[in-house]
Amino acid sequence: MRAAALYSAAGSLLLTTLATTAPAQAAPPAPGSAEARGTAVAAGRAAAAGIAFGDCPKAEDLPGGMRCGTVRVPLDYAHPDGKQLRLTVSRVRATHKDPRNPKRKVPGQGALLYNPGGPGGSGLHFPLVGTVPAWKRIAGAYDLVGYAPRGVAPSAPLSCQDPGDFFKGPRPAPTQPSDAYKKERAAEAEAYARGCAERAGESLRHYHSLNNARDLEVVRAALGEERLSFMGASYGTYLGALYAELFPARVRRMVFDSVVNPDPAMVWYRNNLEQSEAFEDRWDDFKEWIAGHDAVYGLGDTPRQVQNSYEEASERLAAEPAGGTVGPAQLQGAFLRAGYYDDYWPHRAEALSAYLKGDPQPLVDQAGTRTAKGAKGAENANAVYTAVECNDAAWPTDFEVWDRDNTRLARRAPFETWDNVWTNLPCAYWRVPRQRPLDVRTVPGELPPTLILAAERDAATPYEGALELRRRLSGSVLVTERDAGTHGVAGGPNACVNGHLEAYLLQGRLPARNTSCAPRPEPEPSPAP
């Protein structure tokens, strides 16, 4: 997970610790470096080879109308003739149809490549959005292209532990963990980092964001595109920003949806502190919504009363897990997802209400143990997430730093702070050299105009990240969904946001200046359980 400005998140932190206790960092390669030359070699080969599209891998459960192929990329761009990885790419061709005028044939604009974030997310299902009404005009003009980044199954998948051991439940979720519990989780984090190193070996150091950006350049060449049209969400915005810095002349159009703060000083430890604080605000939004529908859910008519209901459920689950699988940590994880997407709000509120009234099944259905297939996918995604974020930048290697910063933060932001620590703590024990984040900045005329989309109350990627990227990319324009917090706003229910997206992708037209859209409607409550 990630976030934004440190001082508001955790007060006076040990700012020098990152520099003095982290493993050695590799300097970002210069334009004439071996990595840059290796990228040019790999892109040239990919352009000559193209992509042989055919049936998609059966394990991905993709529909027959979608076509898939693979692109070869070097594991290490400094050695382009060395070990190669195969990235799986999916595509649905442009329909050339205008849903507003069936008689008009829409001219093609090439490929629109998408990354959904994570890191660790797969974009293979992205081309399916062309069937959604909000995307049909874009699907008329563009080949919709997704891919599984390096390490994400089936693209040379990474693993750090047996998938059968990945979901540990039921578990506690203390907001003020004891010293003994902290030691237990620190030992787990160290073991996880060791598992990553043992399973991936020397290859582990090559799974990072700079190589992900270079992979984008190779995929662009393999698709036969002279310039890249790209859309990234969440972590995908950071990936796009790195691409824009490394390959500005190769950018055609670029959309950044829900923006990670690209400031090198924020990547990634400080971003996560900001994210934890932002989730507290989003949790407050959710509690206020539930309180406003007390007649439906009976969880309290004030946010404080809703909090009490949540804590009562957590205490009951600690004593007797629901369905034998849902403890306090699983409850917190389910409600955390509601912090990303307010579409979850009615379902989570209904499940909490039903549980407190004696019916645990809705909560078990929403927060219980996943299938073996789901566990394998989740373990793979977490392995890639951990590898990329740990490799990308310096992290504190002394647990006392994590403890001090997050103990302070948890006093005012208890909902997500310690869960975020446990997610990222393997980076304290990482065994390979770190990269040094690029200082993304473009000057006027260096990069074509780009579009930035952000929800003002997004917790996963706090709004300051969008403002920071806007400052760093000359010619970019920011469209803000006011008073909204859903993570990922493009192609959703906000017609104003979608209008700006279509105008940019279809016509290259941006607002003259930063602008905003009214928020999407709040979700409607589900029927009383």
Protein Blocks (a to p, Z undefined) as FASTA:
>chain_A
ZZddfklmnopadfklmmmmgccddddddfklmklmmmmmmmmmmmmnopadddddfklo
pafkbccddddddfblklmmlccddddddddddekiafklmkbccddebjadddebjehi
afklmmmmmmpmklmmmmmmpccdddddehiacehpadfbdfklmpgcdddddfbdcfkl
mmmmmmmmmmmmmmmmmmnmmmlmmgcfklmmmmmmmmmmmnopabdcdddehjlmmmmm
mmmmmmmmlpcbdcdehiadfbfklpmklmmmmmmmmmmmmmmmmmmmmmmmmmmnonoj
bfklmmmmmmmmmmmmmmocghhlacfklmmmmmmmmmmpmklmmmmmmmmmmmmnopak
lmmmmmmccdfklmmmmmmmmmmmmmmmmmmpccdfbfklmmmmmmmmmmmmmmlmmmmm
mmmmmmmmccbdcdddddddddehkaccddddddfklmklgfklmmmmmmmmghiacddd
ehiabehjehpablklmmmmmmmmmnopacfbdcdddddddddddddZZ
